[in-house]
Each structure stands twice: as C-alpha cells, then as structure tokens.
Amino acid sequence: MWVLNRLKNKYGSLYRRDNVVLSATHTHSGPAGFFQYTLFLIASEGFSNRTFEYMVTGIVKSIEIAHINMKPGKIFINKGNVEGVQINRSPTSYLQNPESERMRYSSNTDKEMVVLKMVDLNGKDLGLISWFAIHPVSMNNTNHLVNSDNMGYAAYLCEQEKNTGYLPGQGPFVAAFASSNLGDVSPNIAGPHCVDTGESCDNAYSTCPTGGPSKCMAHGPGKDMFESTQMIGRNICQRAKELYGSASKEVTGPVAAAHQWVNMTDVSIPLNSTHTVKTCKPALGYSFAAGTIDGVSGLNITQGTTEGDPFWEILRDQILGIPSEEIKECHKPKPILLHTGELSSPHPWHPDIVDVQIITLGSLAIAAIPGEFTTMSGRRLREAVQEEFASYGVKDMTVVISGVCNGYTHYITTYEEYQAQRYEAASTIYGPHTLAAYLHLFKALAKAIATDTVANMSSGPEPPFFKQLINPLIPNTVDRTPIGRNFGDVLQPAKSAYQVGEVVEVVFVGANPKNSAENRTHKTFLTVEKYEDTTSAWHTLYNDASWETRFYWHKGLLGQSNATIEWHIPDTAQPGVYRIRYFGHNRKQEILKPAVLLAFEGTSPSFEVITN
C-alpha cells in the first residue's frame, strides 16, 4: 500500500492495486524487519523503519525507471523443462495425494519453466521474466551474508551477460526470475542425509537414528553452499537463455486485471450442494518449529508431528495463553503450537486480510499468490483457473503461478498433504481448506476477467495499517574508532601481489552498515578498481553486488567495529594494478544534540594481480 500511495502521488490512477503486482524473487538471506505483523517482527528483532523505507523507495524507483524507459515492443512466450536442479523435500506428503492425480504427472516437482521475452519493435532485447518452482535455499541457515541465493544468481548471470561493461544492477537488460509453486521444492539435490553418518534420512519424519531431526540435512550439488548456489543458478539461467533464444510465439491480445482483498479467516467454500467448509483463524503447527531438510531448527520437534507435547503446551499457555477449542478444532489434525490468529498484542501476529490477483496478457494469466504453494497445490490452481476461463469461452489460457506476491502468508498445501503435517502443512496457517479457498477465490477472478465484469467485483476489506510497531530490540549506538584511527583506515592491507584464484582480504576501521540505509550518500559498501594506464585513472570493475566480492562486518566493544572486504579473484581477471575501496556511514552524537550520520570512505594500498 505504501508503494501504491507513492505511485498515486506521482502518476495518479495509472498504477493501481489491480494492475501492480509486487512479486518477490525470494531469498532467506535478505534484510528483515519490514513486515507489520508481530510474528515476523519477533523473528526480525523488531520493525526496522530504515529497511522498510529503503525497500519501498527502491521498489518505487524501479517502477519509475521502467515507466521512463517504456517503449513499444513485443512479448514472446516459451516453455521448457529444467532438469537436475530440484527435488521434492516432502515426498511422503506428496504421496498423500490421490494416485489417480499423481499418475497424470511424471515428477513430484514441476520442472517446467515459463519465459517471457521482451523486445522493442526493432527486435532489440529488453528483458525477460521467468517463472520456475525452486526454493532459494542453496545458501543454508549458517549463512550470514546478504544475498539473493540461486534465483538471484541466475538473474545476475543473465543480466551480466547481456549488460557487458555494466556493474550488477545496471544496464538496459533486465532478467527477472520470479517464484512459482515452490513450497515443497528444494535445490539441495544431493538429498537429506544424517550429518554424522551419511545415511539417508529421506523418511516421513526427516529424522536420524542418532541425533534426531537436527541431524537430517540436505545438501546441494556443490562442495559448499556458495558453489551449490552458483551451480543451480547457472543451470536456471542457461535454460532461461535457451528458451529466450528460441521463443517465437507472440503474446497478443488485451491486458486485463482483477484484484480483491479477502478475509482469509472467514472464507466459506461449497464442496457440493449440501456441504460447506471454512477457513480458520491463523495458527502454526508443531512441525513449523521443526524446520525443513533445507534448514533444521535445532529444536527437538519432528516433522510430521500430529500430537501436542505437554512441555511446549505448558510453555505456550503460560506465555501466550491457551488456544480456544474453536481454533484447535478448525485446524485438525494440526496440533497447534502458536495460535497466532488469537494473539493481538501489540498488534495481530498474522494477517487476516490478504490479496488475490490475476493479470492477463492475451492468452497468459498470471496468478499472484501471497504465499508458497506446494507442487500439487499449484497444479490444482493452474488447472482450476484454466478451466474457469475455458468455461466462459476463453480457451487455451496459459496460467502461471507467481508466488510470494503482495504479502506473505506462509504455505498452502493440498488437503491430503495437510493430513501428514510436515513443515509445509504445519505452516498452512488458515487450516486444511486453505487451498480450496484460494481455488474458489481465483476462479471468481478468472470469471470476472472472462466475462468483463471486473468493475462489478467488490474490492474487499482493506488491510489494516498499524502504528507504533515493535521497536528494534537492538538500539542504535554511536560508532567509535580506536585511539589514533579514523573511520575507513586500513587495519590490514592486501599483500603486494596475487594470482588468479586467490582471495584478496583487506580490513578497515568500520561502522555499523545499517547506517547506510538511512544516509544514502554511497550506493555500495565496496568497490574493486583497476588502474588503467591508457586513461591514467581508476575504473570500478566490481561492487558489493558482484558475486566475486564479500563484505563482513565484525562488531567489537564500545562502538568499535571492523569491516573486512574480500575479492575472490576470478579466472577472467586481467593482470594489472588494483585497489579496494570501502564506503560507510558512522553515527555520531554529541550531548543534547540529535545523532547525525557522516559519510566516510577508505582506500587500500594498491596491489598487483599476476596471471600465468
């Protein structure tokens, strides 16, 4: 809504809730603290207004850039399978679905990628949008680096190839890799194994004979999470490029959109002429706290838990209160760990009002989902929407699921998968009939578009906006330097010379990097620059978005800190003289005066890269 309000202030009614979709690439390694619901704020140690403002400003700016660069063009569509990059991380849950339904598909994951190719009227490449079902969890939960994981790496590679000579995030070609029905899909294709024995733990409870569920972890194809991210992302980018290159079917026809806000805690769905089912107030089951094979929680809770535990129940009841019989009955067979729909202090813990939205471009329908559908849930939704369009004379629609759009409501499993209560089912917060509700709602959107009756649809209840959100649990502190030092001073210089494949490391006197989200004097934390004799000047070759660089902040005592910058020298590096620069902002506060943020920078002594 904040994005829409700012767009309205600048463009009037051009960009609206019905024709704007905010679709996340999805990563588990990004800045947090921008949601308003209490559960998410607890996980992120409070609301961060600077993160929120930075994200809203960035999203609006990207739309403004797209608006300025808008030109006539053509869109082409292509589809094809991507092999060897995904497994189902809850295969026993998938088997709960009817055999007759499963027999219609060759795999327990959706392997198909859909690509839109955009060119101008002269055929010049402008960009692509890809939809593919894979979880961005190649970077596991030991990672502390902000990054965009495998799908972000795919976008990075595809853009870098097209935008020769540009830094990441710059250049005219845009490659967007959107989420799809990835709920039960893992990129860690080596599968789950017990970390101490190497024995497979691909069982209904994802547990090991010794050590239990905390020892059952899946790994990707690489030797570590960095290599796995690159391998999976490279394969996804490569397939997208192939489909982009061979795309020949033009998307033609009108553009239409339908959007509603819905109270997901109170949706009634008719099963037949005599039976109706309902959604529930939000709640999370025990297996939510177990985590997945992509990231275990470390708690002694097992996936597939269908009975409560007295220890956790007593602890919950003492701290949060006792869940009502109504919510417990509604969510069965989920044993409720957190009855978030009945918790409202200081604000609701989960959303009641969510977005449902479809945008159509000719024969393409994009279903914008505010959560993570499992493989079979996505298949059912695509089929239901396609059939609804067809029943009103709009034949042969291609339906894509764009996951994690406009908001976040955890997972959506099928009713059958819900019975097994693995992680995805325990995280289906509106109860066992959540998918049925979404099918019902999206069919209504499809009907409205097909019959040209969108204008007659109710917009639904607007979501609330809360003030005085939970303050960050970690307060802002003044940054300080060691005696005799300044911010940006080099504490550990690089060596005088390196070879390709080695890692350059430089340590600077640092300051809290969060400051840079408030004062945006600098657009990067670091640069790697090469001296060019022909121009007698330094040229920036890499920044903090480059895969070859890493930025670590090490907090010390009394406001002191260090910043370590690494450059992993790639095979493509040219011999010559280089340097590393660090950009930051320090918080300064004098007595009885407000804090100020001051920009600073530091530069390493030059060093040489030698190639054999």
C-alpha positions as CSV (number, residue, x, y, z in Angstrom):
1,M,0.0,0.0,0.0
2,W,2.9,2.4,0.7
3,V,4.2,1.7,-2.8
4,L,0.8,2.3,-4.3
5,N,0.3,5.5,-2.4
6,R,3.6,6.9,-3.7
7,L,2.8,5.8,-7.2
8,K,-0.6,7.5,-6.9
9,N,1.0,10.7,-5.8
10,K,3.2,10.8,-8.9
11,Y,1.1,9.1,-11.6
12,G,-2.5,9.5,-10.5
13,S,-4.6,6.5,-11.3
14,L,-2.2,5.0,-13.8
15,Y,-0.8,2.4,-11.4
16,R,-3.3,0.8,-9.1
17,R,-3.9,-2.1,-6.8
18,D,-5.4,-4.2,-9.6
19,N,-2.5,-3.7,-12.2
20,V,0.6,-3.6,-9.9
21,V,2.0,-6.9,-8.6
22,L,4.9,-6.9,-6.2
23,S,6.5,-10.4,-6.8
24,A,9.5,-11.5,-4.8
25,T,12.4,-13.3,-6.2
26,H,12.5,-14.8,-2.7
27,T,15.6,-15.2,-0.6
28,H,16.2,-16.2,3.0
29,S,19.3,-14.0,3.2
30,G,17.9,-10.5,3.0
31,P,17.4,-7.6,5.4
32,A,14.4,-8.1,7.7
33,G,12.1,-6.1,9.8
34,F,9.8,-4.6,7.1
35,F,6.6,-6.6,7.9
36,Q,4.0,-5.2,10.3
37,Y,2.7,-8.4,11.8
38,T,4.0,-9.4,15.2
39,L,5.3,-12.9,14.4
40,F,7.5,-11.6,11.7
41,L,8.8,-8.7,13.8
42,I,9.7,-11.1,16.6
43,A,11.8,-13.1,14.2
44,S,13.5,-10.0,12.9
45,E,14.1,-8.4,16.3
46,G,11.6,-5.6,15.7
47,F,10.4,-3.3,13.0
48,S,13.2,-1.5,11.1
49,N,11.8,1.6,9.5
50,R,15.1,2.2,7.6
51,T,14.8,-1.2,6.0
52,F,11.1,-0.6,5.2
53,E,11.8,2.8,3.8
54,Y,14.8,1.6,1.8
55,M,12.7,-1.2,0.2
56,V,9.7,1.0,-0.5
57,T,11.9,3.7,-2.1
58,G,13.8,1.1,-4.1
59,I,10.6,-0.6,-5.4
60,V,9.1,2.8,-6.4
61,K,12.3,3.9,-8.1
62,S,12.4,0.7,-10.1
63,I,8.9,1.3,-11.3
64,E,9.8,4.9,-12.1
65,I,12.8,3.8,-14.2
66,A,10.6,1.3,-16.1
67,H,8.0,4.0,-16.7
68,I,10.6,6.4,-18.1
69,N,12.1,3.7,-20.4
70,M,8.7,2.3,-21.6
71,K,8.6,1.9,-25.4
72,P,6.5,0.0,-27.9
73,G,7.6,-3.6,-28.3
74,K,6.6,-7.3,-28.5
75,I,6.4,-10.1,-26.0
76,F,7.1,-13.8,-26.9
77,I,6.4,-16.8,-24.7
78,N,8.2,-20.1,-24.4
79,K,8.2,-23.1,-22.1
80,G,10.5,-25.9,-21.4
81,N,11.7,-28.3,-18.6
82,V,14.7,-27.6,-16.4
83,E,16.4,-30.8,-15.3
84,G,18.7,-31.7,-12.4
85,V,18.1,-28.7,-10.2
86,Q,15.3,-29.7,-7.8
87,I,13.9,-32.4,-5.6
88,N,10.7,-32.6,-3.5
89,R,11.6,-32.1,0.1
90,S,8.4,-33.6,1.4
91,P,7.9,-36.6,-0.9
92,T,5.9,-38.6,1.6
93,S,3.4,-35.7,1.9
94,Y,3.1,-35.6,-1.9
95,L,2.3,-39.3,-1.9
96,Q,-0.8,-38.5,0.2
97,N,-2.4,-37.0,-2.9
98,P,-4.7,-39.4,-4.9
99,E,-2.8,-41.9,-7.0
100,S,-5.0,-41.1,-10.0
101,E,-3.9,-37.5,-9.7
102,R,-0.2,-38.3,-9.3
103,M,-0.3,-40.6,-12.3
104,R,-1.0,-37.6,-14.5
105,Y,2.4,-36.2,-13.8
106,S,5.9,-37.6,-14.5
107,S,7.5,-36.0,-11.4
108,N,6.8,-34.9,-7.9
109,T,8.1,-31.4,-8.8
110,D,7.1,-29.0,-11.6
111,K,10.0,-28.9,-13.9
112,E,8.5,-26.5,-16.5
113,M,9.9,-23.0,-16.8
114,V,7.8,-20.3,-18.5
115,V,9.8,-17.4,-20.0
116,L,8.5,-14.1,-21.4
117,K,10.9,-12.5,-23.9
118,M,10.5,-8.7,-24.4
119,V,12.0,-6.9,-27.4
120,D,11.4,-3.5,-28.9
121,L,9.9,-3.1,-32.4
122,N,13.4,-3.4,-33.9
123,G,13.9,-6.7,-32.2
124,K,16.4,-5.3,-29.6
125,D,16.5,-7.3,-26.4
126,L,14.8,-5.5,-23.5
127,G,14.4,-8.2,-20.8
128,L,12.9,-11.5,-19.7
129,I,10.6,-12.7,-16.9
130,S,10.9,-16.4,-15.9
131,W,8.7,-18.4,-13.6
132,F,10.1,-21.6,-12.1
133,A,9.4,-23.6,-9.0
134,I,12.5,-23.9,-6.8
135,H,13.3,-22.8,-3.2
136,P,16.1,-20.3,-2.9
137,V,17.8,-22.2,-0.1
138,S,21.1,-23.2,-1.7
139,M,22.5,-20.8,0.9
140,N,21.8,-22.6,4.1
141,N,21.0,-21.2,7.6
142,T,24.7,-20.9,8.5
143,N,25.0,-18.1,6.1
144,H,25.3,-14.5,7.4
145,L,25.8,-12.7,4.1
146,V,23.0,-10.7,2.4
147,N,22.5,-12.3,-1.0
148,S,19.8,-13.3,-3.4
149,D,20.5,-17.0,-3.5
150,N,20.2,-19.3,-6.6
151,M,17.4,-17.4,-8.4
152,G,19.1,-14.1,-7.8
153,Y,22.4,-15.6,-9.1
154,A,20.5,-16.7,-12.2
155,A,19.3,-13.1,-12.7
156,Y,22.8,-11.8,-12.0
157,L,24.4,-14.1,-14.6
158,C,21.8,-13.4,-17.3
159,E,22.0,-9.7,-16.8
160,Q,25.8,-9.6,-16.7
161,E,26.0,-11.4,-20.0
162,K,23.6,-9.0,-21.7
163,N,24.9,-5.9,-20.0
164,T,28.5,-6.1,-21.0
165,G,30.6,-3.5,-19.2
166,Y,28.0,-2.6,-16.6
167,L,28.1,-3.3,-12.9
168,P,25.4,-5.5,-11.4
169,G,22.0,-3.9,-11.3
170,Q,22.9,-1.5,-14.0
171,G,22.5,-1.7,-17.8
172,P,19.4,-1.8,-20.0
173,F,18.6,-5.5,-20.0
174,V,16.5,-6.8,-17.0
175,A,16.2,-10.5,-16.2
176,A,13.5,-11.3,-13.6
177,F,13.3,-14.7,-12.0
178,A,10.0,-15.0,-10.2
179,S,8.9,-17.6,-7.7
180,S,6.3,-20.2,-8.5
181,N,4.8,-23.2,-6.7
182,L,8.0,-23.9,-4.8
183,G,6.6,-24.8,-1.4
184,D,7.9,-28.4,-1.3
185,V,10.7,-27.9,-3.8
186,S,14.4,-28.0,-2.7
187,P,17.5,-27.2,-4.8
188,N,19.6,-29.4,-2.5
189,I,19.6,-32.3,-4.9
190,A,22.0,-34.5,-3.0
191,G,19.0,-35.1,-0.7
192,P,18.8,-35.4,3.0
193,H,21.4,-37.3,4.9
194,C,22.4,-37.7,8.6
195,V,25.3,-35.3,9.0
196,D,27.2,-37.7,11.3
197,T,26.8,-41.0,9.4
198,G,26.0,-40.0,5.9
199,E,23.0,-42.3,6.0
200,S,19.9,-41.2,4.1
201,C,17.1,-39.7,6.2
202,D,14.6,-39.3,3.4
203,N,11.7,-40.5,5.6
204,A,8.3,-39.3,6.7
205,Y,9.8,-37.6,9.8
206,S,13.2,-36.4,8.4
207,T,14.9,-37.8,11.4
208,C,18.1,-39.7,12.1
209,P,18.7,-42.7,14.4
210,T,21.2,-40.7,16.4
211,G,20.6,-37.0,16.9
212,G,17.0,-37.0,15.7
213,P,15.7,-34.3,13.3
214,S,18.5,-31.8,13.9
215,K,21.0,-34.1,12.2
216,C,18.9,-34.6,9.0
217,M,20.0,-32.0,6.4
218,A,20.0,-31.8,2.6
219,H,22.9,-30.5,0.6
220,G,23.3,-29.2,-2.9
221,P,25.4,-30.4,-5.8
222,G,28.5,-28.3,-4.8
223,K,31.2,-28.7,-2.3
224,D,29.7,-25.9,-0.2
225,M,26.7,-23.6,-0.3
226,F,28.4,-21.0,-2.4
227,E,29.3,-23.4,-5.2
228,S,25.8,-25.0,-4.9
229,T,24.2,-21.6,-5.4
230,Q,26.3,-21.0,-8.4
231,M,25.6,-24.4,-10.0
232,I,21.9,-24.3,-9.5
233,G,21.7,-20.6,-10.6
234,R,23.8,-21.2,-13.6
235,N,21.6,-24.1,-14.8
236,I,18.5,-22.0,-14.3
237,C,20.0,-19.0,-16.2
238,Q,21.2,-21.3,-19.0
239,R,17.8,-22.8,-19.5
240,A,16.1,-19.4,-19.5
241,K,18.5,-18.2,-22.1
242,E,17.8,-21.2,-24.3
243,L,14.0,-20.6,-24.0
244,Y,14.5,-16.9,-24.6
245,G,16.6,-17.5,-27.7
246,S,14.0,-19.9,-29.3
247,A,10.9,-18.0,-28.2
248,S,8.7,-17.5,-31.3
249,K,5.1,-17.5,-30.1
250,E,4.0,-13.9,-29.7
251,V,1.7,-12.9,-26.9
252,T,-1.1,-10.8,-28.3
253,G,-4.5,-9.6,-27.1
254,P,-5.8,-7.3,-24.4
255,V,-4.4,-6.7,-20.9
256,A,-6.8,-7.2,-18.0
257,A,-6.5,-7.4,-14.3
258,A,-8.6,-8.3,-11.2
259,H,-7.8,-7.8,-7.6
260,Q,-9.5,-8.4,-4.3
261,W,-8.7,-8.1,-0.6
262,V,-10.1,-11.1,1.2
263,N,-10.6,-12.0,4.9
264,M,-8.9,-15.4,4.7
265,T,-10.0,-16.4,8.2
266,D,-13.6,-16.5,7.1
267,V,-14.0,-18.0,3.6
268,S,-16.8,-20.5,3.1
269,I,-16.3,-23.0,0.3
270,P,-19.2,-25.1,-1.0
271,L,-17.9,-28.7,-1.6
272,N,-21.3,-29.8,-3.0
273,S,-25.0,-28.9,-2.7
274,T,-25.1,-29.9,0.9
275,H,-21.6,-29.4,2.4
276,T,-19.6,-26.3,3.0
277,V,-16.2,-25.9,4.6
278,K,-14.4,-22.9,6.1
279,T,-11.0,-21.5,6.6
280,C,-9.6,-20.8,10.1
281,K,-8.0,-18.1,12.1
282,P,-4.3,-18.3,11.6
283,A,-2.2,-20.9,13.5
284,L,1.1,-22.7,13.2
285,G,1.6,-26.4,14.0
286,Y,4.4,-28.1,15.7
287,S,6.2,-29.1,12.6
288,F,6.6,-25.4,11.7
289,A,9.2,-25.3,14.5
290,A,11.0,-28.3,13.2
291,G,12.2,-26.5,10.1
292,T,12.9,-28.4,6.9
293,I,15.8,-30.5,5.5
294,D,17.0,-27.3,4.0
295,G,17.3,-25.6,7.4
296,V,16.6,-27.5,10.6
297,S,15.6,-25.6,13.7
298,G,17.6,-27.5,16.3
299,L,14.6,-27.9,18.5
300,N,13.6,-31.4,19.5
301,I,10.5,-31.3,17.3
302,T,10.0,-33.6,14.4
303,Q,8.3,-33.0,11.0
304,G,5.1,-34.9,10.8
305,T,4.1,-34.2,14.4
306,T,0.3,-34.7,14.8
307,E,0.1,-34.8,18.6
308,G,0.8,-31.9,21.0
309,D,3.7,-32.0,23.6
310,P,2.9,-31.2,27.2
311,F,6.2,-29.3,27.7
312,W,5.6,-26.9,24.7
313,E,1.9,-26.6,25.5
314,I,2.6,-25.5,29.1
315,L,5.2,-23.1,28.0
316,R,2.9,-21.6,25.3
317,D,-0.1,-21.4,27.7
318,Q,1.9,-19.6,30.3
319,I,3.4,-17.0,27.9
320,L,0.7,-16.6,25.3
321,G,-2.5,-18.0,26.7
322,I,-4.5,-21.1,25.8
323,P,-5.8,-21.5,22.3
324,S,-9.6,-21.8,22.0
325,E,-11.4,-25.0,21.3
326,E,-12.7,-23.4,18.1
327,I,-9.2,-22.8,16.6
328,K,-8.0,-26.3,17.7
329,E,-11.0,-28.0,16.1
330,C,-10.8,-25.9,12.9
331,H,-7.1,-26.8,12.3
332,K,-7.3,-30.6,13.0
333,P,-5.2,-32.7,12.5
334,K,-2.7,-29.9,13.1
335,P,-1.6,-29.7,16.8
336,I,-1.4,-26.0,17.4
337,L,1.9,-24.7,18.6
338,L,1.1,-21.0,18.1
339,H,-2.5,-19.7,17.9
340,T,-1.4,-16.6,16.1
341,G,-5.0,-15.7,14.9
342,E,-6.0,-15.2,18.6
343,L,-2.9,-13.1,19.5
344,S,-3.2,-9.4,19.0
345,S,-0.6,-7.8,21.3
346,P,0.8,-5.4,20.5
347,H,-0.7,-6.0,17.0
348,P,-2.1,-9.1,15.2
349,W,0.5,-11.8,14.8
350,H,-0.6,-12.8,11.3
351,P,-2.6,-11.2,8.6
352,D,-6.4,-11.7,8.2
353,I,-6.7,-9.7,5.1
354,V,-4.7,-10.9,2.0
355,D,-4.6,-10.1,-1.7
356,V,-5.7,-12.3,-4.5
357,Q,-5.0,-11.1,-8.0
358,I,-4.9,-12.2,-11.6
359,I,-3.3,-10.2,-14.5
360,T,-3.8,-11.4,-18.1
361,L,-1.8,-10.6,-21.1
362,G,-3.7,-12.0,-24.1
363,S,-3.7,-15.8,-23.5
364,L,-1.4,-15.6,-20.5
365,A,-2.8,-15.4,-17.0
366,I,-0.6,-14.6,-14.1
367,A,-2.0,-15.7,-10.7
368,A,-0.4,-13.6,-7.9
369,I,-0.3,-15.7,-4.8
370,P,0.5,-14.3,-1.3
371,G,2.4,-17.4,-0.2
372,E,4.1,-20.6,-1.1
373,F,2.1,-23.3,-2.9
374,T,3.3,-26.8,-2.9
375,T,3.7,-28.6,-6.3
376,M,0.3,-30.3,-6.3
377,S,-1.4,-27.2,-4.9
378,G,0.0,-25.2,-7.8
379,R,-1.1,-27.8,-10.3
380,R,-4.7,-27.7,-9.0
381,L,-4.8,-23.9,-9.1
382,R,-3.5,-23.7,-12.6
383,E,-6.0,-26.3,-13.8
384,A,-8.9,-24.6,-12.0
385,V,-8.2,-21.2,-13.3
386,Q,-7.6,-22.5,-16.9
387,E,-10.9,-24.5,-16.7
388,E,-12.8,-21.4,-15.4
389,F,-11.6,-19.3,-18.3
390,A,-12.5,-22.0,-20.7
391,S,-16.0,-22.4,-19.3
392,Y,-16.6,-18.8,-20.3
393,G,-15.2,-19.1,-23.8
394,V,-11.6,-18.1,-23.2
395,K,-9.8,-21.2,-24.4
396,D,-6.2,-22.3,-24.2
397,M,-5.0,-19.9,-21.5
398,T,-1.5,-20.5,-20.1
399,V,-1.7,-20.0,-16.4
400,V,1.5,-19.3,-14.4
401,I,1.7,-19.1,-10.6
402,S,3.7,-16.2,-9.3
403,G,4.4,-16.9,-5.7
404,V,5.1,-14.7,-2.7
405,C,3.2,-11.7,-4.2
406,N,2.0,-8.5,-2.4
407,G,2.3,-10.1,1.1
408,Y,3.2,-13.3,2.9
409,T,1.0,-16.0,4.4
410,H,3.4,-18.9,4.7
411,Y,2.5,-22.1,2.8
412,I,-0.5,-23.7,1.1
413,T,-0.7,-27.5,0.8
414,T,-3.4,-29.7,-0.5
415,Y,-6.0,-31.1,1.9
416,E,-4.3,-34.5,1.6
417,E,-0.8,-33.2,2.3
418,Y,-2.2,-31.3,5.2
419,Q,-3.0,-34.6,7.0
420,A,0.6,-35.6,7.1
421,Q,1.6,-32.3,9.0
422,R,5.1,-31.9,7.7
423,Y,6.6,-28.4,7.8
424,E,4.6,-27.1,4.8
425,A,1.3,-28.3,6.2
426,A,2.0,-27.0,9.7
427,S,2.7,-23.7,8.1
428,T,-0.6,-23.6,6.2
429,I,-1.9,-21.0,8.5
430,Y,-5.6,-20.8,7.5
431,G,-6.3,-24.5,8.1
432,P,-6.9,-27.7,6.0
433,H,-9.2,-25.9,3.5
434,T,-6.8,-23.1,2.6
435,L,-6.2,-24.4,-0.9
436,A,-9.9,-24.9,-1.5
437,A,-10.5,-21.2,-0.5
438,Y,-7.8,-20.0,-3.0
439,L,-9.3,-22.1,-5.8
440,H,-12.7,-20.6,-5.1
441,L,-11.3,-17.1,-5.0
442,F,-9.1,-17.3,-8.1
443,K,-11.9,-18.9,-10.1
444,A,-14.0,-15.9,-9.3
445,L,-11.3,-13.6,-10.5
446,A,-10.9,-15.6,-13.7
447,K,-14.7,-15.5,-14.3
448,A,-14.7,-11.7,-13.8
449,I,-12.0,-11.2,-16.4
450,A,-13.5,-13.7,-18.8
451,T,-17.0,-12.1,-18.6
452,D,-15.7,-8.5,-18.4
453,T,-17.4,-7.9,-15.1
454,V,-14.3,-6.9,-13.0
455,A,-15.9,-3.5,-12.4
456,N,-18.8,-5.2,-10.6
457,M,-16.5,-7.0,-8.1
458,S,-16.2,-5.8,-4.6
459,S,-12.7,-4.6,-3.7
460,G,-13.0,-6.3,-0.3
461,P,-11.9,-5.1,3.1
462,E,-8.7,-3.1,3.0
463,P,-5.9,-4.4,5.2
464,P,-5.1,-2.5,8.4
465,F,-2.0,-0.5,9.0
466,F,-0.6,-0.4,12.4
467,K,1.3,2.4,14.2
468,Q,3.9,2.1,16.9
469,L,5.3,-1.2,15.8
470,I,7.8,-3.1,17.9
471,N,10.9,-1.1,18.1
472,P,14.2,-2.7,17.1
473,L,15.4,-4.8,20.0
474,I,19.0,-3.8,19.2
475,P,19.2,0.0,19.7
476,N,21.3,2.3,17.5
477,T,24.7,3.0,19.1
478,V,27.3,5.6,18.4
479,D,30.2,4.4,16.2
480,R,33.7,4.9,17.5
481,T,37.3,4.3,16.3
482,P,40.4,3.1,18.1
483,I,42.5,5.8,19.5
484,G,44.6,7.4,16.7
485,R,42.4,6.0,14.0
486,N,39.8,7.3,11.6
487,F,36.8,5.6,10.0
488,G,38.0,3.9,6.8
489,D,41.6,3.5,7.9
490,V,43.2,0.3,6.7
491,L,44.0,-2.1,9.6
492,Q,45.2,-5.0,7.5
493,P,46.3,-4.2,3.9
494,A,46.4,-6.6,1.0
495,K,49.5,-8.4,0.0
496,S,51.6,-6.8,-2.7
497,A,50.7,-9.4,-5.4
498,Y,48.1,-12.1,-6.0
499,Q,47.4,-14.7,-8.7
500,V,44.0,-15.6,-10.3
501,G,42.0,-17.8,-8.0
502,E,43.4,-16.3,-4.8
503,V,41.4,-14.2,-2.3
504,V,42.3,-10.6,-1.5
505,E,41.4,-9.5,2.0
506,V,41.5,-6.0,3.4
507,V,40.4,-5.0,6.9
508,F,39.2,-1.4,7.6
509,V,38.1,0.6,10.7
510,G,34.4,0.2,10.2
511,A,31.0,1.5,11.3
512,N,27.5,-0.2,11.5
513,P,26.4,-0.9,7.9
514,K,22.8,-0.3,8.9
515,N,23.6,3.4,8.9
516,S,23.9,3.3,5.1
517,A,20.2,2.5,4.8
518,E,19.5,5.9,6.3
519,N,22.1,8.1,4.7
520,R,22.5,7.0,1.1
521,T,25.5,9.1,0.1
522,H,27.1,5.9,-1.2
523,K,25.4,3.3,-3.3
524,T,27.8,0.4,-2.4
525,F,29.8,-0.7,0.5
526,L,32.8,-1.5,-1.6
527,T,34.5,-1.3,-5.0
528,V,37.3,-3.2,-6.6
529,E,39.1,-0.9,-9.0
530,K,41.8,-1.3,-11.7
531,Y,44.2,1.3,-12.7
532,E,44.2,1.9,-16.5
533,D,47.4,3.3,-17.9
534,T,45.7,4.5,-21.1
535,T,43.4,6.9,-19.1
536,S,45.6,7.3,-16.0
537,A,42.5,6.7,-13.9
538,W,40.9,4.0,-11.7
539,H,38.0,2.1,-13.1
540,T,35.4,0.3,-11.0
541,L,35.1,-3.4,-12.0
542,Y,33.2,-4.9,-9.1
543,N,30.9,-3.7,-6.3
544,D,29.1,-5.2,-3.3
545,A,26.5,-6.9,-5.6
546,S,29.3,-8.7,-7.5
547,W,29.4,-12.4,-6.8
548,E,33.2,-12.1,-6.6
549,T,33.2,-9.8,-3.5
550,R,32.2,-10.3,0.1
551,F,31.7,-7.8,2.9
552,Y,31.9,-8.8,6.5
553,W,31.2,-6.5,9.5
554,H,32.7,-7.5,12.8
555,K,31.2,-5.7,15.9
556,G,33.6,-5.0,18.7
557,L,33.3,-3.3,22.1
558,L,32.3,0.3,22.9
559,G,31.0,1.1,19.4
560,Q,34.2,0.0,17.6
561,S,34.0,-2.4,14.6
562,N,35.9,-3.7,11.7
563,A,34.9,-4.2,8.1
564,T,36.6,-7.0,6.1
565,I,36.3,-6.9,2.3
566,E,37.2,-10.0,0.2
567,W,37.7,-10.2,-3.5
568,H,37.8,-13.7,-4.9
569,I,39.8,-13.1,-8.0
570,P,38.0,-14.7,-11.0
571,D,39.6,-16.5,-13.9
572,T,38.6,-13.6,-16.1
573,A,40.6,-11.0,-14.2
574,Q,43.2,-9.2,-16.2
575,P,46.7,-8.6,-14.9
576,G,47.4,-5.2,-13.5
577,V,47.3,-2.9,-10.5
578,Y,44.1,-2.9,-8.3
579,R,42.8,-1.4,-5.1
580,I,39.8,-2.0,-2.8
581,R,37.7,0.9,-1.5
582,Y,35.3,0.8,1.4
583,F,32.3,3.2,1.8
584,G,30.3,3.6,5.0
585,H,28.5,5.9,7.4
586,N,29.2,6.4,11.1
587,R,26.7,7.5,13.7
588,K,27.9,10.5,15.7
589,Q,26.1,12.1,18.7
590,E,27.1,15.0,20.9
591,I,25.5,15.7,24.2
592,L,22.0,17.1,24.0
593,K,22.1,17.0,20.2
594,P,20.4,14.6,17.8
595,A,22.5,11.9,16.2
596,V,24.0,12.5,12.7
597,L,25.3,10.1,10.1
598,L,28.5,11.0,8.4
599,A,29.8,9.5,5.2
600,F,33.3,8.2,5.0
601,E,35.4,6.1,2.8
602,G,38.7,4.2,2.9
603,T,41.1,3.0,0.3
604,S,43.6,0.1,0.4
605,P,47.2,0.4,-0.9
606,S,47.4,-0.9,-4.4
607,F,48.3,-4.5,-5.2
608,E,49.1,-6.4,-8.3
609,V,47.2,-9.3,-10.0
610,I,49.5,-11.6,-11.9
611,T,48.3,-14.2,-14.4
612,N,50.3,-17.2,-15.6
